[in-house]
């Protein structure tokens, strides 16, 4: 439970920094971006080798490292587009995102569940 809270805090902070501070606008809705980032941080944080100081019974540094890595990769791989291109790409993404999005979410949830079993 504490792992999920740490992942929630780090991913929430990352989304705020990316969208407000860096004016990053993903092609997907912010909710979907947050959900994928949150599950990725949680799965990555619990599967990494524990390192760093322990607080509240968990090692928080793996969660921070995964958050920073995934955030940097997301911004670096996100091409800049004009507003007209963004609208067209958003239509294409929303049409094809459904199945891939839910497969990714299901896979991340399975990774999290397997770690606790």
Secondary structure, DSSP 8 states (H G I E B T S, - for coil): -HHHHHHHHHHHHHHHIIIIIS----SS-HHHHHHHHHHHHHHHHHHS---S-EETTEE-HHHHHHHHHHHHHHHHH-----HHHHHHHHHHHHHHHHHHHHHHHHHHHHHHHHHH-
